């Protein structure tokens, strides 16, 4: 059978051990995407499901999420404050303990002990909380090392902490840039060489597990070990890694990590985030109960991170809960955690090993189809792939860079064909088939639409109009806001 045929893709789907999990998700239809107002969807929608390759930005909604949220609201309505202490059905723990249950279920997703996990705050807020604890500059060691193309929020957070400690970012922020200006990715050897070059003056490193723009999967284990060999603490932003690649944070001796739960972890827009603190940093000497080497790691403190046995005694001596829970500040939203728990129920139907195995095959199939396409093989290539071709160096996402001037035209065709991907201007499309709900046949269908869109855009037969979309706001301006 021709491996580039649709029949081959269908055969791969029939052999997929995770194929039934797709039914756990709501896949928008073409009608859903075109509907301009929030109205109840028709029970019989004859249009086909969209091709949704945007789980790297926002994961799809599990079918059970609305039911779990309804159960939570019913518990609040019927139990009031007593819902903090009453288990309301098998899937709804007491409000008081919902964060502990979520931490236990999240732990295997990132390869951690349950005590090393806290579900709390937002990603950027957790970066700030971790920097407040782990960035302890001295006269000799005061620098923070990050990648030059870090997600802006990470850059802002690091810069703000440097300034907070009286440092100048121009001197104290070390940016790791690609050695080859034509490449968007960072070679591991180059990262290690940068660590060597600045080891004597670096206090902390913050890197992404999977880079948001290129989709490159960094060698977390090797880089962490090398940083530690030079006496440097290192944290990881796993926004694009958690639920995407198989992680072993505890075994890799990672100091801390943070992530959001609305991408591959399918917990809803702006969902409550996650945090990992290695057990050695979460140690609390309950005998001394003091902040410092003989007691517990310094941190920004709040009552929800305090000793549970004395929490409601309303004293003013803070002794943290051992582990990551001791870094909590305020009580987390039980409603927000309910959507995380609903998604983790779906993850419990399989394993990260199985998810990663399918992801490698799925994105590998996408890569093969794109590499053999005419648009890529032309001497004057219409697009190139930024993401490393080695499966060990990428997650689900492929970042495709189009020739200048083609992005809007290609996106127009994709939108008309109910294909959902996302863009990074001026010319990159990020394509992320998610193994829990995407199929090999969808990958094949996507490539046919994408290739036709590239061909027509390159030939100049796709027209994009600049209609006025908002009063005083043209299409170009609206796209900037979007």
WOHU-V984811 format. One record per backbone hydrogen bond with DSSP energy under -0.5 kcal/mol. CO is the residue of the C=O (numbers start at 0). NH is the residue of the N-H. E is the energy in kcal/mol with one decimal. If there is no record, write none. Layout:
BEGIN
co:nh:e
CO:NH:E
CO:NH:E
END
This chain:
BEGIN
co:nh:e
1:4:-1.8
4:8:-1.5
5:9:-2.5
6:10:-2.1
7:11:-2.2
8:12:-2.0
9:13:-2.1
10:14:-1.3
12:15:-1.0
15:18:-1.5
17:20:-1.5
17:21:-0.5
18:21:-0.9
19:22:-1.2
20:23:-2.2
21:24:-1.9
23:62:-3.5
24:26:-0.7
25:27:-0.7
27:49:-3.3
28:32:-2.0
29:33:-1.6
30:34:-1.6
36:38:-1.3
42:44:-0.7
43:45:-0.7
47:29:-2.1
49:51:-0.8
50:52:-0.9
50:419:-3.1
52:431:-2.1
53:56:-1.9
53:57:-2.4
60:25:-2.5
61:64:-1.4
61:65:-0.5
62:66:-0.5
63:67:-2.4
64:68:-2.6
65:69:-2.2
66:70:-2.3
67:71:-2.2
68:72:-2.7
69:73:-2.3
70:74:-2.3
71:75:-2.5
72:76:-2.5
73:77:-2.6
74:78:-2.4
74:79:-0.5
75:79:-1.6
78:81:-1.6
79:82:-1.8
80:83:-1.8
81:84:-1.9
81:85:-0.8
82:94:-2.1
83:95:-1.3
85:87:-0.6
86:88:-1.0
88:91:-1.1
91:87:-1.6
93:96:-1.6
93:97:-0.8
94:97:-0.7
96:100:-2.0
97:101:-2.2
98:102:-2.1
99:103:-2.1
100:104:-1.9
101:105:-1.9
102:106:-1.8
103:107:-0.6
105:108:-1.3
105:109:-1.1
106:109:-0.7
106:110:-0.8
106:111:-2.0
108:246:-0.6
109:248:-2.1
110:249:-2.7
112:115:-2.0
113:116:-1.5
114:323:-2.6
114:324:-0.5
115:276:-2.0
117:119:-0.7
117:274:-1.8
120:272:-2.4
121:125:-2.4
122:126:-2.0
123:127:-2.3
124:128:-2.3
125:129:-2.5
126:130:-2.8
127:131:-2.3
128:132:-1.0
129:133:-3.3
130:134:-2.1
133:135:-1.1
139:141:-0.7
140:137:-3.4
142:202:-2.9
142:203:-1.5
143:173:-2.6
144:205:-2.7
145:175:-2.3
146:149:-1.4
150:153:-1.2
150:154:-1.8
151:155:-3.0
152:156:-2.3
153:157:-2.5
154:158:-2.7
155:159:-2.5
156:160:-1.9
157:161:-2.2
158:162:-2.3
159:163:-2.2
160:164:-1.5
161:166:-3.0
162:165:-2.0
166:168:-0.5
167:170:-1.6
167:171:-3.0
168:172:-2.1
171:143:-2.5
171:173:-0.6
172:174:-0.6
173:145:-2.7
173:175:-0.5
174:176:-0.8
175:147:-3.0
178:180:-0.7
179:182:-2.2
184:186:-0.5
186:190:-2.0
187:191:-2.5
188:192:-2.3
189:193:-2.2
190:194:-2.2
191:195:-2.2
192:196:-2.4
193:197:-1.7
194:198:-0.8
195:198:-0.7
197:200:-1.4
197:201:-0.8
198:201:-0.7
200:141:-1.8
200:142:-2.8
202:232:-1.0
203:144:-2.3
204:234:-2.9
206:236:-2.7
208:217:-2.6
210:214:-2.3
213:398:-0.6
214:394:-1.0
215:210:-2.7
215:217:-0.7
217:219:-1.8
218:222:-2.5
219:223:-2.5
220:224:-2.3
221:225:-2.0
222:226:-2.5
223:227:-2.4
224:228:-1.9
225:229:-0.9
226:229:-0.9
226:231:-2.5
227:230:-1.9
232:204:-1.6
233:254:-1.2
233:255:-1.0
234:206:-1.9
235:237:-0.8
235:257:-2.2
236:208:-2.6
237:240:-1.4
237:241:-2.6
240:243:-2.3
240:244:-2.4
244:246:-0.6
247:251:-2.6
248:253:-1.9
249:252:-1.5
254:277:-2.2
255:235:-1.6
256:275:-3.0
257:237:-3.7
258:273:-3.0
260:266:-1.8
261:58:-2.7
262:265:-1.6
265:61:-0.5
267:270:-1.9
272:119:-1.6
273:258:-2.0
274:117:-2.1
275:256:-2.1
277:280:-1.7
277:281:-1.1
281:322:-2.4
282:296:-0.5
283:285:-1.2
284:288:-3.1
289:295:-1.1
291:294:-1.7
294:284:-2.5
295:291:-3.1
298:300:-0.6
301:304:-1.6
302:305:-1.3
304:320:-2.6
306:309:-1.2
306:310:-0.8
309:312:-1.7
309:314:-0.6
310:313:-0.8
315:317:-0.7
316:318:-0.5
318:306:-2.8
322:325:-1.3
323:326:-2.3
324:327:-1.5
327:301:-0.7
327:304:-0.5
328:303:-2.1
332:336:-2.2
333:337:-1.3
334:338:-1.0
335:339:-1.2
336:340:-2.7
337:341:-2.0
338:342:-1.7
339:343:-2.5
340:344:-1.7
341:345:-1.0
342:345:-0.6
342:346:-1.9
343:347:-1.8
345:348:-1.8
346:349:-1.7
350:354:-2.4
351:355:-2.7
352:356:-2.1
353:357:-2.2
354:358:-2.5
355:359:-2.6
356:360:-1.6
357:361:-3.2
358:362:-2.8
359:363:-1.7
360:364:-2.1
361:365:-2.0
362:366:-2.5
363:367:-2.5
364:368:-2.3
365:369:-2.2
366:370:-2.7
367:371:-1.6
369:372:-1.0
372:376:-1.8
373:377:-1.5
374:381:-2.4
374:382:-0.6
378:380:-1.0
381:402:-2.1
383:385:-0.6
383:400:-3.0
389:392:-2.1
390:393:-1.3
392:216:-2.5
395:432:-0.6
397:399:-0.6
397:430:-3.1
398:385:-2.9
398:386:-0.9
398:400:-0.5
399:401:-0.6
399:428:-2.7
400:383:-2.1
402:405:-1.6
405:409:-2.6
406:410:-2.7
407:411:-1.8
408:412:-1.6
409:413:-2.3
410:414:-2.6
411:415:-2.0
412:416:-1.5
413:418:-2.7
414:417:-1.7
417:50:-2.4
417:419:-0.5
418:420:-0.7
419:52:-2.5
421:429:-2.8
423:426:-0.7
423:427:-2.0
426:401:-3.2
427:423:-2.8
428:399:-3.1
428:430:-0.6
429:421:-1.6
429:431:-0.5
430:397:-2.9
431:54:-0.9
433:436:-1.0
433:437:-2.8
438:442:-1.5
439:443:-2.3
440:444:-2.7
441:445:-2.9
442:446:-2.2
443:447:-1.6
444:448:-2.0
445:449:-3.3
446:450:-2.7
447:451:-1.9
448:452:-2.4
449:453:-2.6
450:454:-2.5
451:455:-2.6
452:456:-2.6
453:457:-2.5
454:458:-1.8
455:459:-0.7
455:460:-2.4
455:461:-0.6
456:459:-0.6
460:462:-0.5
464:466:-0.9
466:468:-0.6
466:474:-0.5
469:472:-2.7
472:468:-1.2
472:469:-1.7
473:477:-2.5
474:478:-2.4
475:479:-1.5
476:480:-2.0
477:481:-2.8
END
